Each structure stands twice: as structure tokens, then as C-alpha cells.
Amino acid sequence: MDYSKFNDDDFDLKKWVNGALKSEQNPNTLVMKLQLLMQEVNGSLEESTANLLSDIPRVVTEIQGLNNEAVLLRNQMNLVKSDISKVQQDTVESMSTVVELDKIKDRMLVTEKKLKQADNWCVLNDQIDLLFEEQDLEGISEKLGEMRDALAGLVNLPDYSDRCDRLNNLSNRLEAILSPKLISTFNNDKSEDARLYYKIFSDMGRQGELYNYYHRTHKTNSQKQFNMLRTSGSVDTWLHGFYSSVLELFHAQLSWTSGIYTNHTAVVLSLVTLCLDNTDLQHEISNFLSDSQTPVLALTTLLDIVYRFANSLGRELTEVDNEITEKLGRSIISPYIRHLTSLGDKVKSSLLRDVHSLAMRVKRTSSDSVSELHSSTKRVVAHVKDCIPQCLNLTNGYTLVDVVSAIEFYFDLLVEKINSFIREMRAAFGVEAGSQSMFQEDHWVGFQSCFKLFQILGECYTDIKSLESECIETVKQHVTKGPGLVTKIYTWLEADPLRYGANKALLDSLIDGSKITLFDKTMELFKKPINNCNKLCVDFVLFHVKSNLNGVHLSEEWVVDEGAVFSPSPLTYITSLGDYLLLLPQQLEPFFAEENIPLDTALILVDFTQFPGMAQDVEGDAFAWLTCVCQSTLFTIVEMILKIHRLSGAGCKQLTADVAYISNVMGALEVPLSRDIVDISRLLSLPIDQIDSAETQNIPKYLRGKISTMRRPAY
């Protein structure tokens, strides 16, 4: 039976009893076994208790002994501490004496060293002349180093400056001997000699002079190679070859100097920087860009070449001092920075060259003239489309203000040309007083051309507006371009802080959405040619109207005697005019049969309030344009009526019939009648003696007076 379960912390009585009963079927037997176990445990417990009680006196005695020994140890430690304090007090004075003697010894050693150095200087000074005679370069270098060390301890001597001059002259003498050897060594990549000369110049403290010889030698070779390349054609053909030669020099020298110079990477990068600081290169680039007919594209080509070079070089420079890489970056970009900062001027000159070549002249037919203008405006927008992306790619947007200004100047010239073209078209259509049409074509063909021109200008406006949105989106999506060697330099800030600030502000406002337009001036200015073209369209119609009404006020119909006809028919002039106006919707239908965003845009931009009878809040659409033409026609009819000198009774009836006819035409077109026409119709229908009655006081006085005078009988 397993009795060990009684020792478990989680002993379960029921579980143990059930388990025990499974192995022992008789409970009495199980109880007897447990009683025997309890007796055995009780016996063991009594025995253990008795042993413990007998051991307690011995343990107490041992603890007391340990306590006595601890007290004795403490007393002994106090005695030791007292002895140490006494020794310290007794030896303070002796230690001070020892320290002072040590200081005196150090001073004597320093004095001895300086005396030896002074004596050594004299010995070395005598020995070095012999070494110069023997051309023992290593020996000379070693002695010069020793003389420099000796001189360091002779600062307070009266002839210290003379000794410095002597040492410097000896160093110059050695350098003069080594100079031709250095050039030969660097030209022929003699590693062993280079290491020797590096040690010699290091001993002389003239590492900088050694680097200067190294740089000048390879700079001269690079210049010779450059001079050979520059004779092989234009810059864009040989520039890649020049940068390739510099890159080859960098790799070759980086490998060659690795076992010679301690900071060989910095030395080689300084060499590359010197090779790139080439005034002849800057001159060649300036001449190339000045002579180019497309300076922006030419500059883009050159930058592609130099950026490839900079990227190749930058991949080799993972752990290089920032100051060195900044100098290198400036030497790479410096030949181009003046041309990049003047990108706005280059864009402007390129655009000017294009705008002067635009063909906007009146041709033999109106349709040909309008088609030519259409192709010109399309070319204008296409030409401008690349300007902003080029600005971002070349300067990361830091010439954006100037480029936008150049674009708006370009559009200003375009607007001037369009206005000039519209004036020429007015003359060609003969809509000006006293002029005659030069187009031998159907009247409605001319009208279609006028409205087509109006639509083209609306299309040009929407194209420029779309271009503006595209440019802003391009700015928002732009990420900085260019090699790290160049982009990490604050080139634009250093070149012109004020211009940098203006461009940064514009870029930030476009990116964060606080500015949503770019060509504000152009958008406002473009309204003028659109309104001028609309006036051309209206005047084209009015010219026909005025031609129909020409001389009508002198007609005999107004002064004929009263006849037998009591309901006169409208005269031919007014019926032909009515028929003409009724044809206008048919002529306009091709332009408005489908959605026509350019034409709708142009109509919205029209200021209809400059025309008679048009309300301030009129909405620009096809009906507004038709209303404008009809109101202007009514105004012209009113002018013609007011020119009639006299109306007989029959003439008054005839004029009333004519006015009623044109009023019906306006009703058919759903155009409201002008107030003057309504008033004239009313005055013509009243008896003469009631023209100035109370009922007509709301009619303008000048109109009442004029109609009254016309209708007054002649005596």
C-alpha cells in the first residue's frame, strides 16, 4: 500500500480511500493497517523530540563562544586602525619631501633633454650638409625630422627664428631635388618611389605639398585630354568622353594610392574636384547653350550626361567626409548652375521664338483663316506643355516662378496676336463702317467662320485651363531628381536666397493645396479676345441688319397719303430681316446639337452687359447670345425709326405693321421685346393728341417728343 500520498500538499482523502479499497477489499483490515502506521509515526516523533531536547544546552554553549570571539576581533581591529592613523601622521612630512624631490628630478631631466637637443641640433646641422652632397634623400629626410624634433625644445632661444628659417630652407632644398622625381613618379605610377616620397614629405611635415604635386601632375594630364576632346565637335558630343576620363582617373588612382596615402580616398576626390573645376569647360558649355536654338533641350542633354557621371561616382563614396563630398558636388554642378538659375529666361526666349513664327494671318477665305488660327493655338499649348515638367526635372521646381512668368508672357503675346487677328477679320468681313468685305463667299459661310473662331478661342481657354491643372498635379507628384552628390547641396539657396524663398513658397502652396491656380493673369487676360470675338459675331449679324435698314428712314412709304388699304402688309426690308433672324437658330444648331464645352466656356466668359437690352445677371449660353443679337437688332431698328423725319397717317400704319411683324418674329424666337420697341408701338397706336397724356408718362420724354414730331402734320 502506498502511504507516500499523505505527504502531498494537495492530499485528497476521498480519492486515497477509494484507491485503497480497490486494492484491499476488507475495510477492517485497512483500518488496522492505518492504526499500526499511526503507532509507528508516534514512536518516531517521541524519539526525535527527546533527542532535540538533549542537544539544546550544547548548542547554546557554542553560540556563546562565537559571540566572545567576535567581541575580541572587534577590539583588535580598533587597535589596527589606531596604528594606521598614527603611521599616516608620522609620515606626512616625509612624503611631502619625497614629492618635492621628485619634481626637482623631473625639472633636471627636462633641462638635460633640452641641452641634449641643443647639442643635437648643432650636430645634425653639421651632418645634413654632407648628406646633401651625397644626395642621400632618406638620410636627409631622417635628419630633417630629428632637427624638427630638436627645434621643438628650443623655442625660448634667442636664435629660434633663425633656426626655423634654416630648417625651412633645408626642406625647400630637399623639395627642389625631389620635384622632378615626383612628377615622373606620378606620371608613371611608381608605387615604391611614391611610398618613399610620402615618407620623406611626412618627415618634413609637408604632406600638403606632396598632395599639391600629385594633384597638379594629374590635373595637367586631365587638361591635356580635355583640350584634345574639345576639338572633336560640339560639347554634347565629347562631354561624355571627358567625364568618362575623369571617372577612369578616379578608379585608377583610388586603387594606386590605397597602399601609399593614409587618407587616399580624400586625396583622390580632391584630385577629381580639381579636374572638374575647369574654366575652359564652363566657357565651352556657355558658348554651346548660347548658340543653341533650343537651349532648354540642350541644357537637358548636358545634365543627363553629368548626372550619369555623378551617379557613377556617388556609388563609390559610401564613407567619405561630408565636407569633401560637398566640394565635389559643387565642382560637378558649378558649370551649369548659372544656366539652371536662368532657366526662366531660356524658356522665355524659346517661347518667343515660337510665338513669332505663328501664322495668324487672314487668308483668301474666312474658313482657311480660322483653320490656320486653330492650328496655331493648338501648337502654342503643346509647346508650353513641357515647360513645367522641364523645370521640375532640371531644377526640382526652384525656378518655377520664372518659368511661370515666361509662360504667362508667352500667353500675353498670344492674346495680342489673337486680338490683332480679330481686327483683321473684322476688316476682312467689312463689318466696320465704310469698309467692304474681301471674302467672296456666301454670307452664312462667313457667319459659320465667325462662330467657329469663337469656339476655337473657347477651346484654347479650356486647353490652357487643363494645362494649368496638369502642371499643378505634376508639381504635387514630383519627387526630387538628381544625384545625391548634387541634390544634398543647398545650391538654390546659396545662389539667390530671395528667389529660393519665392519658389519654395510657390511649391509649398501648390503641394498643400492652398493655391489652386497657376496662370491667373493669363486666364483673366484671355477674356478680352473672347469678348472681342463675340463682338465680331454680333457685329457680323448687325452689319447685315444695318445693310437692310440702310436708307429705310428716307423711304416715301412714310409720307404717302392715306389710301384705301387699311391693313398694310410689312415692307420687304422688315420681312427679309425677320426671315434672316429666323434662320439664326438653324445656323447655330451645328454648334449646339451636341455638348460643346469650348463654346459653352466662351459664352460664360462673355460680358453681355456691354450690349443694349441685356440684363446684368444674364447666364452665358446659346439663348443669351441669340437674345443679345435680337436686342441689338431691335436697338438698330429703333435708331432707324428715330431717324424718320415725318410720318403720314398711312406711314404710321405702315410702321406699326412693320413693328408688329418684327415683334412677332421676336415672339417666335422667344426673345423679349425691348422697352423702346414696346413704347414706340404704343405711341404709334395712340392719337397724336394723346402722346403726351397722363397714360404715357412712363415712356421716356425724348421718345414721346420724337414720335410726336414725326406724326405732326406738315403745313
MARKOL-792382 format. One record per residue (C-alpha): residue in one letter; x, z, y. Coordinates in pm, whole numbers. Each point is the difference from the previous one (the first is absolute). Example, Ala and Ser with C-alpha at 12.3 -4.5 7.8 and 13.67 -1.06 7.14 Angstrom:
# residues 2
  residu      px      pz      py
       A    1230     780    -450
       S     137     -66     344
# end
This chain:
# residues 715
  residu      px      pz      py
       M       0       0       0
       D     129     -97     349
       Y      18     314     222
       S     208    -169     273
       K    -316    -116     184
       F     -46     360     128
       N     304     -52     228
       D    -156    -306     179
       D    -120      50     359
       D    -313    -208     -68
       F     -85     178    -332
       D    -357     -87    -109
       L    -143     271    -228
       K    -291    -204    -134
       K     217    -299     -75
       W     256     220    -188
       V    -267     183    -204
       N    -169    -329    -102
       G     336    -141    -103
       A      94     311    -195
       L    -331       2    -185
       K      55    -357    -112
       S     316     110    -187
       E    -128     349    -100
       Q    -359      -7    -127
       N     -34     382     -34
       P     -39     171     344
       N      84     345    -141
       T     334    -121    -117
       L      67    -147     344
       V     -90     330     173
       M     230     191    -233
       K     288    -233      79
       L     -55      44     375
       Q      -2     380     -38
       L     329      -8    -184
       L     145    -222     273
       M    -114     247     267
       Q     170     289    -182
       E     321    -196     -19
       V     -11     -84     373
       N     -73     362      96
       G     299     117    -202
       S     231    -245     171
       L    -127     101     342
       E      60     372     -66
       E     356     -68    -121
       S      83    -210     307
       T    -136     265     236
       A     210     271    -158
       N     319    -207      31
       L     -70     -70     368
       L     -49     365      83
       S     331      92    -163
       D     197    -266     203
       I    -125      91     352
       P     248     293      70
       R     298    -225     -87
       V    -117    -281     233
       V     -49     242     290
       T     357     133     -44
       E     147    -355       8
       I    -192     -90     321
       Q     135     314     171
       G     356    -103     -90
       L     -44    -347     151
       N    -128     152     325
       N     310     221      34
       E     234    -296     -52
       A    -184    -203     275
       V      47     284     251
       L     374      18     -80
       L      37    -381      46
       R    -167      13     341
       N     240     269     124
       Q     300    -204    -116
       M    -128    -315     182
       N     -29     197     325
       L     362     108     -35
       V     111    -363     -50
       K    -195    -113     306
       S     165     273     209
       D     344    -110    -118
       I     -68    -366      92
       S    -112      94     351
       K     316     204      49
       V     220    -288    -114
       Q    -174    -240     244
       Q      57     238     291
       D     364      46     -90
       T      73    -380     -30
       V    -181    -140     311
       E     305      21     220
       S     225    -147    -268
       M    -235    -298     -57
       S      -5     -75     375
       T     375     -15      -2
       V      -2    -236    -300
       V    -252    -235     169
       E     206     -15     318
       L     315     -78    -196
       D    -185    -283    -178
       K    -100    -155     335
       I     359      17     119
       K     107    -174    -318
       D    -254    -285      56
       R     128     -52     356
       M     357     -17    -124
       L     -97    -258    -264
       V    -179    -217     260
       T     300      22     231
       E     229     -92    -285
       K    -219    -299     -88
       K      -1    -129     358
       L     376      36      24
       K      34    -195    -324
       Q    -243    -264     133
       A     199     -36     319
       D     316     -34    -198
       N    -177    -236    -245
       W    -119    -221     293
       C     358     -47     112
       V     114     -82    -353
       L    -289    -243     -56
       N      59    -163     337
       D     358     -70     -98
       Q     -95    -128    -346
       I    -279    -238      97
       D     218    -239     200
       L     208     -56    -310
       L    -314     -70    -202
       F    -109    -261     256
       E     336    -172     -37
       E     -48      -4    -378
       Q    -365    -121      36
       D    -108     277    -238
       L    -370     -16      85
       E    -114     274    -236
       G     281     228     113
       I     -84     -66     366
       S    -365      77     -66
       E      88     323    -179
       K     236     114     277
       L    -256     -82     268
       G    -254     216    -184
       E     252     286     -16
       M      83     -43     368
       R    -370      17      83
       D     -33     321    -201
       A     306     144     173
       L    -130    -100     341
       A    -324     188     -61
       G     189     330      26
       L     192     -92     314
       V    -290     -21     242
       N     141     261     237
       L     343    -158      37
       P      81    -144     345
       D      91    -340    -148
       Y    -313     -22    -220
       S    -136    -306     183
       D     337    -177     -34
       R       0      68    -372
       C    -359    -138     -23
       D     110    -318     179
       R     295     -28    -238
       L    -229      31    -304
       N    -246    -253     143
       N     279    -250      73
       L     131      34    -353
       S    -351     -56    -137
       N     -39    -310     220
       R     335    -126    -123
       L    -107      39    -361
       E    -336    -164      70
       A     175    -298     162
       I     208     -45    -314
       L    -309      22    -221
       S    -228    -222     210
       P      90    -341    -151
       K      14     155    -346
       L    -352     138      46
       I    -144    -339      95
       S     161    -161    -302
       T    -123     280    -225
       F    -360     -28     118
       N      -1    -378     -14
       N     131      -4    -355
       D    -183     311    -129
       K     318     179    -111
       S    -138     326    -131
       E     329     182     -68
       D     137     -77     345
       A    -333      95     158
       R       6     341    -170
       L     356      56     121
       Y     -85     -92     356
       Y    -312     214     -12
       K     217     298     -99
       I     251     -79     275
       F    -263     -25     271
       S    -171     314    -133
       D     332     187      25
       M      31    -125     358
       G    -357     107      76
       R     -83    -361      84
       Q    -267     -96    -253
       G    -209    -141     283
       E     278    -245      92
       L      26    -113    -359
       Y    -374     -68      -7
       N      36    -197     323
       Y     263    -227    -160
       Y    -225     -40    -303
       H    -304     -84     211
       R     183    -239     233
       T     151    -192    -288
       H    -329     -66    -177
       K    -190     -44     328
       T     245    -281      91
       N     -54    -165    -337
       S    -379      32      36
       Q      15    -155     347
       K     200    -295    -135
       Q    -260     -54    -269
       F    -276      24     260
       N     171    -261     220
       M      15    -238    -295
       L    -368      52     -82
       R    -130     -44     355
       T     128    -359       7
       S    -206     -97    -305
       G    -336     -37     177
       S    -272     205     166
       V     -19     377     -38
       D    -282      -5    -256
       T     214    -213    -235
       W     316     214      -2
       L    -125     351      86
       H     -74      79    -365
       G     357    -101     -87
       F     140     235     264
       Y    -199     300    -125
       S      91     -87    -359
       S     368       9      94
       V     -44     343     162
       L    -183     127    -309
       E     276    -134    -228
       L     258     171     221
       F    -193     327     -27
       H     -14      -8    -381
       A     362    -108     -38
       Q     137     262     240
       L    -224     275    -134
       S     156     -53    -340
       W     358     -45     129
       T       2     306     230
       S    -160     237    -254
       G     344     104    -130
       I     168       5     340
       Y    -209     169     269
       T    -172     334     -47
       N    -311    -105     198
       H      25    -364     -99
       T    -374     -80      34
       A     -10     110     364
       V     318    -197      73
       V    -141    -320    -154
       L    -335      41     179
       S     184      35     329
       L     174    -329     -84
       V    -337    -168     -69
       T    -132     137     330
       L     297    -151     187
       C     -49    -337    -169
       L    -366      -4     102
       D      77      99     361
       N      81    -360      78
       T     -64    -123     355
       D      41    -360    -113
       L    -282      52    -250
       Q    -227     134     275
       H      87    -301     216
       E     -76    -246    -280
       I    -335     168     -75
       S    -100      -3     368
       N      83    -369      36
       F    -185     -87    -320
       L    -318     179     107
       S      17    -138     353
       D      27    -357    -127
       S    -275      37    -261
       Q    -340    -156      68
       T    -155     276    -214
       P     199     313      91
       V    -231     240    -184
       L      29    -186    -329
       A     376     -36      56
       L      33     374      58
       T    -207      67    -314
       T     238    -220    -202
       L     307     184     127
       L    -152     343     -62
       D     -90     -96    -357
       I     368     -73     -57
       V     133     316     164
       Y    -262     222    -168
       R      97    -131    -344
       F     359      88      84
       A     -98     347     124
       N    -210      69    -311
       S     289    -103    -229
       L     238     222     194
       G    -243     292      17
       R     -35      15    -379
       E     368      96     -22
       L     -27     289     248
       T    -169     289    -175
       E     218     288     117
       V     153     -92     334
       D      12     193     326
       N    -298     -81     225
       E     218     -53     305
       I     197    -274    -181
       T    -313    -177    -127
       E    -160      17     347
       K     302    -175     152
       L     -16    -257    -277
       G    -374     -54      57
       R      53     -51     373
       S     277    -252     -63
       I    -235    -194    -232
       I    -294     -18     241
       S     185      -8     334
       P      41    -383      15
       Y    -378     -34     -30
       I    -140     296     192
       R      -6    -178     338
       H    -193    -287    -153
       L    -238     233    -183
       T     -81     203     311
       S     -78    -325     184
       L    -229    -124    -279
       G    -292      -4     245
       D     184    -252     220
       K      81    -218    -300
       V    -363       4    -113
       K    -109     -83     353
       S     237    -296      34
       S    -108    -132    -340
       L    -367      29      91
       L      57    -161     339
       R     168    -293    -167
       D    -308     -40    -218
       V    -261      38     273
       H     167    -264     214
       S     -24    -242    -291
       L    -374      53     -46
       A    -209    -311      45
       M    -302      88     215
       R     -75    -323     180
       V    -324    -192      38
       K     -11    -303    -232
       R    -209    -319       8
       T    -299     177    -154
       S    -129     352      44
       S       1      68    -376
       D     367    -100     -30
       S      86     223     294
       V    -178     300    -152
       S     154     -62    -343
       E     348       0     150
       L     -68     329     176
       H    -128     145    -328
       S     317     -90    -190
       S     211     142     285
       T    -178     336       4
       K      28      25    -378
       R     372     -63      27
       V      32     268     267
       V    -149     273    -216
       A     203    -111    -303
       H     318       7     208
       V     -66     356     117
       K     -98     126    -345
       D     359      67    -111
       C     120     171     318
       I    -108     357     -82
       P     119     -14    -366
       Q     333    -137     124
       C      22     287     247
       L     -61     252    -277
       N     243    -163    -242
       L     281     -38     254
       T     -35     318     207
       N    -249     215    -196
       G    -235     -29     297
       Y     234     139     265
       T     -41    -314     214
       L    -377     -13     -48
       V     -82      58     368
       D     213    -298     108
       V    -130    -224    -278
       V    -364      81      83
       S      78     -69     368
       A     152    -338     -97
       I    -307     -86    -209
       E    -239      90     282
       F     207    -206     245
       Y     -28    -289    -245
       F    -377      43     -18
       D     -14      17     381
       L     158    -345      15
       L    -241    -120    -267
       V    -293     121     210
       E     140    -183     303
       K      33    -319    -201
       I    -355      33    -134
       N    -138      56     350
       S     193    -305     121
       F    -139    -200    -293
       I    -355     108      87
       R      51    -113     360
       E     121    -337    -126
       M    -300     -25    -230
       R    -233      75     292
       A     159    -283     194
       A     -12    -230    -303
       F    -372      73     -53
       G     -61     -53     370
       V    -196     322      41
       E     163      69     336
       A    -177    -129     310
       G     108    -352      90
       S     193     -56    -327
       Q     -71    -250    -276
       S      32      37    -377
       M     302    -166    -159
       F    -147      23    -351
       Q    -187    -309    -113
       E    -223     177    -250
       D    -354     114     -65
       H    -114     296     208
       W     -79     214    -302
       V     345     -70    -148
       G     145     154     314
       F    -234     297     -31
       Q     107      53    -362
       S     364     -11     110
       C     -61     260     272
       F    -166     236    -244
       K     265     -67    -262
       L     262     102     257
       F    -202     315      69
       Q      -1      78    -373
       I     374     -67     -29
       L      76     253     272
       G    -215     256    -181
       E     191     -80    -319
       C     331      43     181
       Y    -118     338     132
       T    -104     119    -347
       D     329    -128    -147
       I     198     202     255
       K    -218     304     -68
       S      57     -38    -375
       L     371     -46      63
       E      -2     324     198
       S    -160     187    -291
       E     246    -152    -248
       C     294     102     219
       I    -122     359      29
       E     -52      20    -377
       T     349    -142     -53
       V     142     273     225
       K    -186     269    -196
       Q     125    -127    -335
       H     359     -57     111
       V     278     200    -162
       T     348      23     148
       K     213    -295    -105
       G     373     -46      -1
       P     306     152    -169
       G      48     375      20
       L     334     -43     176
       V    -188    -149     296
       T    -345     163      -2
       K     134     358       6
       I     167     -67     336
       Y    -208      64     311
       T      77    -351     122
       W    -309     -51     215
       L      10     346     154
       E     365     -44      92
       A     -52    -352     137
       D    -286      85     239
       P    -170     344     -19
       L    -289    -100     231
       R     -80    -317    -191
       Y      33     190    -327
       G    -253     256     123
       A    -250    -268     105
       N      25    -183    -333
       K     -18     324    -201
       A    -313     104     189
       L    -165    -339     -62
       L      89       3    -371
       D    -126     355     -46
       S    -328     -70     180
       L     -67    -308    -214
       I      86     182    -322
       D    -211     311      71
       G    -292    -215     124
       S     -12     137     355
       K      58    -359     120
       I    -207    -274    -164
       T      86    -300     221
       L     321    -184      75
       F     -84    -303     217
       D    -231     168     253
       K     111    -216     292
       T     -41    -324    -196
       M    -345      92    -128
       E    -119      70     352
       L     168    -307     147
       F    -145    -233    -264
       K    -350      64     130
       K      78    -221     300
       P      46    -334    -184
       I    -302      82    -216
       N    -213      49     312
       N     152    -311     157
       C     -87    -201    -308
       N    -354     138      -2
       K     -33    -108     363
       L     121    -346    -103
       C    -273     -17    -265
       V    -269     115     246
       D     127    -228     278
       F       7    -293    -243
       V    -374      45     -51
       L     -65      68     370
       F     190    -314      94
       H    -260    -199    -192
       V    -277     208     158
       K     136     -56     349
       S      43    -371     -70
       N    -369     -17     -94
       L     -99     188     313
       N     230    -191     230
       G    -201    -143     292
       V    -332     122    -141
       H     -67     208     311
       L      -3    -327     203
       S    -263    -164    -223
       E    -303    -159     165
       E    -212     173    -259
       W       3     316     210
       V    -151    -162     307
       V    -252    -247    -143
       D    -355      15     129
       E    -275     162    -198
       G    -112    -238    -274
       A    -276     -18    -252
       V     208     163    -275
       F     -70     372       2
       S     216      99    -302
       P     337    -173      46
       S     236     -32    -297
       P     356     143      19
       L     250    -243     143
       T     270    -163    -211
       Y     283     213     139
       I    -162     321    -123
       T    -115    -136    -335
       S     345    -139     -81
       L     146     335     104
       G    -250     182    -224
       D      80    -229    -292
       Y     371      67      58
       L     -48     378      -7
       L    -215     -21    -312
       L     286    -182    -175
       L     245     284      69
       P    -107     217    -301
       Q      48    -300    -225
       Q     350     -54     138
       L      82     369     -41
       E    -128      20    -356
       P     324    -124    -169
       F     184     292     161
       F    -251     268     -97
       A    -146    -131    -328
       E     236     236    -185
       E     184     316      98
       N     251     -93     267
       I     215     304      80
       P     235    -176     246
       L    -290    -134     206
       D    -186     330     -17
       T     316     176     119
       A      40    -240     291
       L    -364      46     105
       I      38     380      -7
       L     296     -28     239
       V    -189    -219     250
       D    -103     160     327
       F    -346    -153      38
       T     -72     201     316
       Q     195    -255     205
       F    -282    -249     -59
       P    -332      13     189
       G    -294     174    -162
       M     204     177    -269
       A     -50     375     -53
       Q     285     252      -2
       D     -62     113    -358
       V     -41    -342    -162
       E     131     -20    -355
       G     242    -285     -58
       D    -147    -236    -259
       A    -134    -354     -35
       F    -330      84     167
       A     183     165     290
       W     199    -319      50
       L    -313    -218     -11
       T    -171     238     242
       C     302     -21     231
       V     -16    -382       3
       C    -376      -2      58
       Q      19     259     278
       S     275    -201     167
       T    -215    -312     -37
       L    -295     177     164
       F     231     114     279
       T     109    -361      52
       I    -364    -116       3
       V     -80     267     259
       E     290    -123     214
       M    -135    -357     -26
       I    -355     112      96
       L     126     189     302
       K     171    -318     120
       I    -335    -188      25
       H     -82     -51     368
       R    -377     -41     -27
       L    -274       9    -257
       S    -325    -183      42
       G    -307     120    -182
       A      63    -249    -279
       G     370      85       1
       C     -83     367     -36
       K    -219     -75    -301
       Q     279    -215    -148
       L     259     272      48
       T    -239     252    -150
       A     -38    -223    -307
       D     379     -35     -28
       V      53     375      27
       A    -274      62    -257
       Y     165    -247    -237
       I     344     163      22
       S    -169     337     -40
       N    -158    -122    -324
       V     339    -121    -118
       M     143     346      65
       G    -290     149    -191
       A      76    -228    -294
       L     360     120       9
       E    -124     362      33
       V     202      37     318
       P    -159     211     275
       L     -63    -171     333
       S     209      96     299
       R    -177     196     274
       D      61    -280     253
       I    -176    -258    -220
       V    -296     234     -52
       D     -19      69     375
       I      26    -369      92
       S    -272     -90    -251
       R    -221     266     154
       L      70    -109     358
       L     -73    -364     -85
       S    -338      92    -145
       L    -114     203     305
       P    -161    -147     311
       I     247     -31     285
       D    -169     268     206
       Q      37     253    -284
       I     375     -43     -51
       D      74     292     234
       S    -295     211    -110
       A      20     354    -127
       E     -14    -127    -358
       T     336    -180      38
       Q     201     278     164
       N     189      63    -324
       I     141    -355      22
       P     328     -30     196
       K     -56     -88     366
       Y     245    -292       0
       L    -189    -158    -291
       R    -340      42     170
       G     139    -146     321
       K     160    -298    -171
       I    -311     -96    -205
       S    -222      53     305
       T     218    -234     205
       M      -4    -263    -273
       R    -375       4     -35
       R     -76       6     371
       P    -166    -332     101
       A     210    -240     208
       Y    -129     -83     349
# end
